[in-house]
């Protein structure tokens, strides 16, 4: 492994295990490319953590101060987002609308204990479907615009289905993106037990169990491509709060998500060398068939770090995918995992149909065709093109 990449990992591990103090001090004396370390840590969203630990180690002031600038930028940006969340909270509470902060919005204050350490690009909230009409009206009064669309690579807007719209709603105002989730799981299948979800997610003493599940599924959904998300999970696993592994196991079994969450936790523990905790996830370990399939789809090799200049070219943080890997290939890999390695057969069928054959409005805008004949032909073209590209890229790999 490149020594600069090793230094980044060691500095992150230092936050989790102070016993690495002596080794990291010796390694920092080596001739290192700090420009690379700086850009790569920014690309992976961990520059503030690096700053905190360099400061703790009393490292060279000039280098430490360069990371401090990033910390200040993140602190300022997050302060702005928390200020906006406070306004939204007052409006929602007045109208008796329940919501729960997710991802960075929750982690920065409650787990990291310092809002300058965890970068955020938006405000993520969990909401209940019954409140969506009221929420849209309230947010409109606050200056937010409802985005019931997505962008394709060319920048064109793609209309999404009604079910997708309720699962994941986006609102925008100036420099603020607000994302509302009706369920926190992101593997692709709808969350089944929403009553149980709200009961435990709203319990501050218990929600870390759900956060471990949610962030682990989120990590796989995005192809293991950011150190920041690995670090999120490791902090949760390292909390003094007792983790109810039986509850996690039963929830994953009920939702059909054991295998995806297993690998996210496993790789996190291996990155941070917390091997003693691997025993905790033995209960959700995949069978031999699932394990071989996963390793076939995601070929694990040395971590291919990326600098900020080629961040867009970096596809998978922890796995061996070529630089020309397309997002359609990543999507197909996740689709295969969803179909074979998760439970609930009827949900799988609905998921794959909606994935391959999206609404007509989506087809019209994405492919810029309006005639019924062309739309009909596109429905034949889409699955064939997906299979063709997947086979070609895997042949090259």
WOLINCOR-V379777 format. One record per backbone hydrogen bond with DSSP energy under -1.0 kcal/mol. CO is the residue of the C=O (numbers start at 0). NH is the residue of the N-H. E is the energy in kcal/mol with one decimal. If there is no record, write none. Layout:
CO:NH:E
CO:NH:E
This chain:
1:5:-2.0
2:6:-2.0
3:7:-1.9
4:8:-2.1
5:9:-2.7
6:10:-2.6
7:11:-1.8
8:12:-2.6
9:13:-1.7
12:16:-3.2
16:19:-1.6
17:20:-1.6
19:23:-2.5
20:24:-1.9
21:25:-1.6
22:26:-2.4
23:27:-2.0
25:28:-1.0
26:29:-1.6
31:33:-1.3
32:36:-1.9
33:37:-2.5
34:38:-2.4
35:39:-2.8
36:40:-2.3
37:41:-1.6
38:42:-2.4
39:43:-1.8
40:45:-2.8
41:44:-1.5
43:227:-1.4
45:49:-2.1
46:50:-2.3
47:51:-2.5
48:52:-2.2
49:53:-2.5
50:54:-2.5
51:55:-1.9
52:56:-1.9
53:58:-2.5
54:57:-1.1
59:63:-2.6
60:64:-2.9
62:66:-1.3
63:67:-1.7
64:68:-1.4
66:70:-1.9
67:71:-2.4
68:72:-1.9
69:73:-2.6
70:74:-2.6
71:75:-2.4
72:76:-2.4
73:77:-2.9
74:78:-2.2
75:79:-1.7
76:80:-1.8
77:81:-2.7
78:82:-1.9
79:83:-1.7
80:84:-2.3
81:85:-2.0
82:86:-1.3
83:87:-2.2
84:88:-2.9
85:89:-1.8
86:90:-1.7
87:91:-2.7
88:92:-2.9
89:93:-1.8
90:94:-1.3
91:96:-2.8
92:95:-1.1
99:125:-3.0
101:104:-1.1
102:105:-1.2
102:106:-2.9
103:107:-2.6
105:109:-2.2
106:110:-2.4
106:111:-2.9
107:113:-1.6
113:116:-2.0
122:178:-3.3
123:101:-2.7
124:180:-3.2
125:99:-1.6
127:130:-2.2
128:131:-1.8
130:134:-2.8
131:135:-2.4
132:136:-1.7
133:137:-2.4
134:138:-2.8
135:139:-1.7
136:140:-1.6
137:141:-1.0
138:143:-2.8
139:142:-1.4
144:171:-2.4
147:159:-1.3
149:157:-4.8
151:154:-1.8
155:151:-2.5
157:149:-2.2
160:164:-2.3
161:165:-1.8
162:166:-1.7
163:167:-2.2
166:181:-2.1
168:179:-3.2
169:146:-3.5
170:177:-3.2
171:144:-2.6
172:175:-2.6
175:172:-2.4
176:122:-2.5
177:170:-2.9
178:124:-2.6
179:168:-2.6
180:126:-2.7
191:193:-1.4
192:196:-1.8
193:197:-2.3
194:198:-2.1
195:199:-2.1
196:200:-2.7
197:201:-1.6
202:205:-1.8
202:206:-2.2
205:208:-1.7
206:210:-2.5
207:211:-1.9
208:212:-1.3
209:213:-3.2
210:214:-2.9
211:215:-1.5
212:216:-2.1
213:217:-2.4
214:218:-1.9
215:219:-1.6
216:220:-2.3
217:221:-1.5
218:223:-2.7
219:222:-2.1
225:229:-1.2
226:230:-2.7
227:231:-2.0
228:232:-1.8
229:233:-2.3
230:234:-2.4
231:235:-1.8
232:236:-2.5
233:237:-1.4
235:238:-1.1
242:244:-1.3
243:247:-2.1
244:248:-2.6
245:249:-2.6
246:250:-2.5
247:251:-2.6
248:252:-2.3
249:253:-2.3
250:254:-2.4
251:256:-2.6
256:260:-1.6
257:261:-2.1
258:262:-1.8
259:263:-1.5
260:264:-2.2
261:265:-2.6
262:266:-2.6
263:267:-1.6
264:268:-2.5
265:269:-1.9
266:270:-2.4
267:271:-2.0
268:273:-3.0
273:276:-1.7
274:277:-1.5
276:279:-1.5
277:280:-1.2
278:281:-1.2
280:283:-1.1
281:284:-1.5
286:290:-2.5
287:291:-2.3
288:292:-2.2
289:293:-2.6
290:294:-2.2
291:295:-1.6
292:296:-2.2
293:297:-3.3
298:319:-3.2
302:304:-1.4
307:310:-1.0
309:313:-1.1
318:320:-1.4
321:324:-1.8
325:329:-1.8
326:330:-2.8
327:331:-2.2
328:332:-2.2
329:333:-2.2
330:334:-2.5
331:335:-2.6
332:336:-2.1
333:337:-2.7
334:338:-2.4
335:339:-2.4
336:340:-2.6
343:347:-1.6
344:348:-2.1
345:349:-2.0
346:350:-2.4
347:351:-2.7
348:352:-2.0
349:353:-2.3
350:354:-1.9
351:355:-2.3
352:356:-2.7
358:362:-1.6
359:363:-2.7
360:364:-1.8
361:365:-2.6
362:366:-2.3
370:374:-2.1
371:375:-2.2
372:376:-2.2
373:377:-2.3
374:378:-1.5
376:380:-2.1
377:381:-2.9
379:383:-1.1
380:384:-2.7
381:385:-2.1
382:386:-2.1
383:387:-2.4
384:388:-2.4
385:389:-2.2
386:390:-2.4
387:391:-2.3
388:392:-2.5
389:393:-2.0
390:394:-1.8
391:395:-1.9
392:396:-1.9
